[in-house]
Amino acid sequence: MLYFISLINLIISVQSLFLFFHFIFKKKGELLLNKIIASLCLLFALIVVNTYLSLNEITNELVQDIANNVMWFIGPGIYFYATYHQKLPTKQILLVHSLPYLCLALINMLHLSSSFDSIVPIIAFTQMSIYLFLSIKICINNYKAFTAYYNWILPTVVSFTLLIMINFTLRILSSFDINLLSNTLLQSFTTLLSIPIFFIAYKEMNATDSFGIQKKKYSTTPLSEQKLKEYQESITKAMTENQHYLNPNLTLQQFAKHLNIPSKYVSQTINQNLNISFSEFLLSFRLEEVKKNLLDPKKQHLTINGIAEESGFSSPSRFNHLFKQKTGLTPSQYQKENKS
């Protein structure tokens, strides 16, 4: 039994190191996110190596101290991972969430305070619990808005939190000579904590977009809310009053030139305000014009293709396809069903 558990710990430690190097050198996806995952994998590699040595009765005080104190950084690491979609951590934030714990780790490792050594497990558990519960709260609050991202991160963080609580409870009971598990199994329980981290790592391993985390559009060309509103009013007015959509050859650049607004801002305004592209925006006006003309008695002398052409469509076949796609009816069906 001991040999089997020891072998598992050895395999997990080697795998953790492999994942660490993979994410350190990974170029796809979010680079900062890769570093956060790499850090978590390294932390667990150190923890599991220590477990392996302990199971084989190999004493190494330095490894033991390092393994005990890397626990300070697991909570912040998971927190940054869970909140990455909402707010990218800056260098200042990373330092604020790491330097205090680095100081605590040094105090503990250098044995500068014997009383501090005895309360480290309580402090570390409290610290990790706060970070984990904050992570869960953020996942729940943003679940509906970013389901694709949080529908697997939330259960991962929850399962990790439960394992931490079970592990801590078992160790507290053990200190009171209530041993629900053998010493070997209790030592190895920490290894189970690596499972949720491995799950995150393997999910991200071959990702190019970090599972739902896309770099925000227009991050280098931000527009204020006021500018977006002004540009949208100009765009809509030009379409409704001047009917630029009737020009079958209208391009974004031509339209932007008429408005005297850079084309990138025209595209950005439509995309941010309406969540559609310029071509989709143009199509919506043309389709509304077609629907109006199909029912206009003054246009009855025109064929359907003629009406489409007058409404800004240059290709009859593409017009018919788009009309059916958007309305669920062919132009002739729409005309028959809506005539009074």
C-alpha positions as CSV (number, residue, x, y, z in Angstrom):
1,M,0.0,0.0,0.0
2,L,2.8,2.4,1.0
3,Y,4.7,1.6,-2.2
4,F,1.6,2.2,-4.3
5,I,0.8,5.6,-2.7
6,S,4.4,6.6,-2.9
7,L,4.6,5.8,-6.6
8,I,1.4,7.8,-7.3
9,N,3.0,10.8,-5.5
10,L,6.1,10.4,-7.6
11,I,4.1,10.3,-10.8
12,I,2.1,13.4,-9.8
13,S,5.2,15.4,-8.9
14,V,6.8,14.6,-12.2
15,Q,3.6,15.5,-14.1
16,S,3.3,18.7,-12.1
17,L,6.8,19.7,-13.2
18,F,6.0,18.8,-16.8
19,L,2.9,21.1,-16.7
20,F,4.9,23.9,-15.1
21,F,7.5,23.9,-17.9
22,H,4.7,23.5,-20.5
23,F,2.9,26.7,-19.3
24,I,6.1,28.6,-18.8
25,F,7.0,28.1,-22.5
26,K,3.5,28.2,-23.9
27,K,3.0,31.1,-26.4
28,K,-0.7,30.6,-27.2
29,G,-3.5,32.1,-25.2
30,E,-3.1,34.6,-22.4
31,L,0.5,34.8,-21.4
32,L,-0.2,36.1,-17.9
33,L,-2.8,33.4,-17.4
34,N,-0.2,30.8,-18.5
35,K,2.2,32.0,-15.8
36,I,-0.5,31.8,-13.1
37,I,-1.2,28.2,-14.0
38,A,2.5,27.4,-14.2
39,S,2.9,28.8,-10.7
40,L,0.1,26.6,-9.4
41,C,1.6,23.5,-11.0
42,L,5.0,24.3,-9.5
43,L,3.5,24.9,-6.0
44,F,1.9,21.4,-6.1
45,A,5.0,19.8,-7.5
46,L,6.9,21.0,-4.4
47,I,4.1,19.8,-2.1
48,V,3.8,16.4,-3.6
49,V,7.6,15.9,-3.7
50,N,7.7,16.6,0.0
51,T,4.9,14.0,0.5
52,Y,6.8,11.5,-1.5
53,L,9.9,12.0,0.7
54,S,7.9,11.8,3.9
55,L,6.3,8.5,2.8
56,N,9.7,7.1,2.2
57,E,11.0,8.4,5.5
58,I,13.5,10.7,3.8
59,T,14.0,13.7,6.0
60,N,14.8,17.1,4.3
61,E,14.0,20.1,6.5
62,L,14.4,22.6,3.6
63,V,11.9,20.7,1.4
64,Q,9.5,20.4,4.3
65,D,9.6,24.1,5.1
66,I,9.2,25.0,1.4
67,A,6.2,22.6,1.0
68,N,4.6,24.0,4.2
69,N,4.9,27.6,3.0
70,V,4.0,27.4,-0.6
71,M,0.4,27.0,0.7
72,W,0.4,30.8,1.2
73,F,0.4,31.3,-2.6
74,I,-2.2,28.7,-3.7
75,G,-5.2,30.8,-2.6
76,P,-4.1,33.9,-4.4
77,G,-3.2,31.9,-7.5
78,I,-6.7,30.3,-7.7
79,Y,-8.3,33.7,-7.0
80,F,-6.4,35.4,-9.9
81,Y,-7.3,32.6,-12.2
82,A,-11.0,32.7,-11.3
83,T,-11.2,36.5,-11.6
84,Y,-9.0,36.8,-14.7
85,H,-12.0,37.2,-16.9
86,Q,-13.2,40.2,-15.0
87,K,-10.1,42.1,-14.3
88,L,-6.5,41.5,-15.4
89,P,-4.2,41.6,-12.4
90,T,-1.5,44.4,-12.7
91,K,2.0,44.0,-11.4
92,Q,1.1,46.1,-8.4
93,I,-1.9,43.9,-7.5
94,L,0.2,40.8,-7.9
95,L,2.8,42.2,-5.5
96,V,0.2,43.3,-3.0
97,H,-1.1,39.7,-2.9
98,S,2.3,38.0,-2.8
99,L,4.8,40.1,-0.8
100,P,3.0,39.9,2.6
101,Y,2.9,36.1,2.3
102,L,6.5,35.9,1.2
103,C,7.4,37.7,4.4
104,L,5.3,35.3,6.5
105,A,6.9,32.3,4.7
106,L,10.4,33.6,5.5
107,I,9.5,34.1,9.1
108,N,8.3,30.6,9.3
109,M,11.1,29.0,7.3
110,L,13.8,30.9,9.3
111,H,12.1,30.0,12.6
112,L,12.3,33.6,13.7
113,S,9.3,33.0,16.0
114,S,8.5,29.8,17.7
115,S,5.0,30.9,18.6
116,F,4.3,31.9,15.0
117,D,5.4,28.4,13.8
118,S,2.6,26.8,15.9
119,I,-0.2,29.0,14.5
120,V,0.9,28.9,10.9
121,P,-1.5,26.1,9.9
122,I,-4.5,28.1,11.3
123,I,-3.5,31.4,9.6
124,A,-2.7,29.6,6.3
125,F,-6.0,27.8,6.3
126,T,-7.9,31.0,7.1
127,Q,-6.0,32.9,4.4
128,M,-6.7,30.3,1.7
129,S,-10.3,30.0,2.7
130,I,-10.9,33.7,2.2
131,Y,-9.4,33.6,-1.3
132,L,-11.3,30.5,-2.2
133,F,-14.7,31.8,-1.0
134,L,-14.1,35.2,-2.8
135,S,-13.3,33.2,-5.9
136,I,-16.6,31.2,-5.6
137,K,-18.5,34.4,-5.0
138,I,-17.1,36.0,-8.2
139,C,-17.8,32.9,-10.2
140,I,-21.5,32.8,-9.0
141,N,-22.0,36.5,-9.5
142,N,-20.7,36.4,-13.1
143,Y,-22.0,32.9,-14.0
144,K,-24.9,34.0,-16.2
145,A,-22.9,36.6,-18.1
146,F,-20.0,34.3,-18.8
147,T,-21.3,30.8,-18.6
148,A,-18.9,29.3,-21.0
149,Y,-16.0,30.4,-18.8
150,Y,-17.4,29.8,-15.4
151,N,-19.4,26.5,-15.9
152,W,-16.2,24.5,-15.4
153,I,-14.2,26.9,-13.2
154,L,-16.9,27.1,-10.5
155,P,-17.1,23.4,-9.9
156,T,-13.3,23.2,-9.9
157,V,-12.9,25.9,-7.3
158,V,-15.8,24.4,-5.2
159,S,-14.2,20.9,-5.3
160,F,-10.8,22.3,-4.3
161,T,-12.4,24.2,-1.4
162,L,-14.2,21.1,-0.1
163,L,-10.9,19.1,-0.3
164,I,-9.1,21.8,1.6
165,M,-11.8,21.8,4.3
166,I,-11.8,18.0,4.6
167,N,-8.0,18.0,4.8
168,F,-7.9,20.6,7.5
169,T,-10.7,18.9,9.5
170,L,-8.8,15.5,9.4
171,R,-5.6,17.2,10.6
172,I,-7.5,18.9,13.5
173,L,-9.1,15.7,14.5
174,S,-5.7,13.9,14.3
175,S,-4.2,16.5,16.7
176,F,-6.9,15.3,19.2
177,D,-5.9,11.7,18.6
178,I,-9.1,11.1,16.5
179,N,-7.6,9.3,13.5
180,L,-10.2,8.6,10.8
181,L,-7.3,7.8,8.3
182,S,-4.0,6.1,8.8
183,N,-1.0,8.3,9.0
184,T,0.1,7.2,5.4
185,L,-3.3,8.1,3.9
186,L,-3.4,11.4,5.9
187,Q,0.0,12.4,4.5
188,S,-1.2,11.6,1.0
189,F,-4.5,13.4,1.3
190,T,-2.7,16.6,0.2
191,T,-2.0,14.9,-3.1
192,L,-5.7,14.9,-3.9
193,L,-5.6,18.7,-3.9
194,S,-3.7,18.5,-7.1
195,I,-6.6,17.0,-9.0
196,P,-8.6,20.2,-9.5
197,I,-5.4,22.0,-10.5
198,F,-4.6,19.3,-13.0
199,F,-8.1,19.7,-14.4
200,I,-7.5,23.4,-15.0
201,A,-4.1,22.8,-16.4
202,Y,-5.2,20.1,-18.9
203,K,-8.3,22.2,-19.9
204,E,-5.9,25.1,-20.7
205,M,-3.1,23.0,-22.1
206,N,-4.0,23.3,-25.8
207,A,-6.2,26.3,-25.6
208,T,-5.6,29.3,-27.9
209,D,-8.2,31.6,-26.4
210,S,-8.0,30.5,-22.7
211,F,-11.5,29.0,-22.6
212,G,-13.7,32.1,-23.1
213,I,-11.1,34.7,-22.3
214,Q,-10.8,36.7,-25.4
215,K,-8.7,39.8,-25.5
216,K,-11.1,42.7,-25.3
217,K,-11.8,44.3,-28.6
218,Y,-10.8,47.9,-29.1
219,S,-8.6,47.9,-26.0
220,T,-6.1,50.1,-27.9
221,T,-8.8,52.4,-29.3
222,P,-11.2,53.1,-26.5
223,L,-14.1,55.4,-27.0
224,S,-15.9,57.2,-24.2
225,E,-19.6,56.6,-23.7
226,Q,-20.3,60.1,-24.9
227,K,-18.4,59.6,-28.1
228,L,-20.1,56.2,-28.7
229,K,-23.5,57.9,-28.3
230,E,-22.6,60.8,-30.6
231,Y,-21.2,58.6,-33.3
232,Q,-24.2,56.2,-33.1
233,E,-26.6,59.2,-33.6
234,S,-24.7,60.4,-36.6
235,I,-24.6,56.9,-38.1
236,T,-28.3,56.2,-37.6
237,K,-29.3,59.6,-38.9
238,A,-27.2,59.2,-42.1
239,M,-28.8,55.9,-42.8
240,T,-32.4,56.9,-42.1
241,E,-32.4,60.4,-43.6
242,N,-30.0,60.1,-46.4
243,Q,-30.7,56.4,-47.1
244,H,-27.1,55.5,-47.9
245,Y,-28.0,51.8,-47.7
246,L,-29.8,52.2,-51.1
247,N,-26.3,52.3,-52.7
248,P,-25.5,48.7,-53.6
249,N,-21.8,49.4,-53.7
250,L,-21.6,51.2,-50.4
251,T,-18.5,50.4,-48.4
252,L,-17.5,51.2,-44.8
253,Q,-14.8,53.5,-46.0
254,Q,-17.3,55.5,-48.2
255,F,-19.8,55.7,-45.4
256,A,-17.2,56.8,-42.9
257,K,-15.9,59.5,-45.3
258,H,-19.4,60.9,-45.7
259,L,-19.7,61.1,-41.9
260,N,-16.2,62.5,-41.5
261,I,-15.6,59.8,-38.8
262,P,-12.6,57.4,-39.1
263,S,-13.9,54.0,-40.4
264,K,-12.5,52.1,-37.5
265,Y,-14.6,54.2,-35.1
266,V,-17.7,53.7,-37.3
267,S,-17.2,49.9,-37.1
268,Q,-16.4,50.1,-33.4
269,T,-19.4,52.1,-32.6
270,I,-21.8,49.8,-34.3
271,N,-20.1,46.7,-32.9
272,Q,-20.1,48.0,-29.3
273,N,-23.6,49.5,-29.3
274,L,-25.4,46.9,-31.3
275,N,-23.1,43.9,-31.2
276,I,-23.2,43.5,-35.0
277,S,-20.9,44.3,-37.9
278,F,-21.2,47.2,-40.3
279,S,-22.4,44.7,-43.1
280,E,-25.1,43.3,-40.8
281,F,-26.1,46.9,-39.8
282,L,-26.4,47.8,-43.6
283,L,-28.3,44.6,-44.3
284,S,-30.9,45.4,-41.6
285,F,-31.8,48.7,-43.3
286,R,-32.0,47.1,-46.8
287,L,-34.3,44.3,-45.5
288,E,-36.6,46.8,-43.9
289,E,-36.7,48.7,-47.1
290,V,-37.6,45.6,-49.1
291,K,-40.4,44.6,-46.7
292,K,-41.8,48.1,-46.9
293,N,-41.7,48.1,-50.7
294,L,-43.1,44.6,-51.1
295,L,-46.3,45.9,-49.5
296,D,-46.3,49.3,-51.1
297,P,-49.1,49.6,-53.8
298,K,-47.0,52.0,-55.7
299,K,-44.3,49.4,-56.2
300,Q,-46.6,46.6,-57.5
301,H,-45.4,47.1,-61.1
302,L,-41.9,46.0,-60.0
303,T,-40.8,42.4,-59.8
304,I,-39.4,41.1,-56.5
305,N,-35.9,41.3,-57.9
306,G,-36.6,44.9,-59.0
307,I,-37.7,45.8,-55.5
308,A,-34.6,44.2,-54.1
309,E,-32.4,46.2,-56.5
310,E,-34.1,49.4,-55.6
311,S,-33.5,48.6,-51.9
312,G,-29.7,48.3,-52.3
313,F,-29.3,44.6,-53.1
314,S,-27.0,43.9,-56.1
315,S,-27.4,40.1,-56.2
316,P,-30.9,38.5,-56.6
317,S,-29.8,35.1,-55.4
318,R,-28.0,36.5,-52.3
319,F,-31.0,38.7,-51.6
320,N,-33.4,35.7,-51.6
321,H,-31.1,33.7,-49.4
322,L,-30.7,36.5,-46.9
323,F,-34.4,37.4,-46.8
324,K,-35.4,33.8,-46.1
325,Q,-32.7,33.5,-43.5
326,K,-33.8,36.6,-41.6
327,T,-37.6,36.3,-41.9
328,G,-38.2,32.6,-42.4
329,L,-40.2,33.4,-45.5
330,T,-39.4,33.9,-49.2
331,P,-40.1,37.4,-50.5
332,S,-43.2,36.2,-52.3
333,Q,-44.5,34.4,-49.2
334,Y,-44.0,37.5,-47.1
335,Q,-45.8,39.6,-49.7
336,K,-48.8,37.3,-49.8
337,E,-49.1,36.8,-46.0
338,N,-48.8,40.5,-45.2
339,K,-51.1,42.1,-47.9
340,S,-54.3,43.5,-46.4
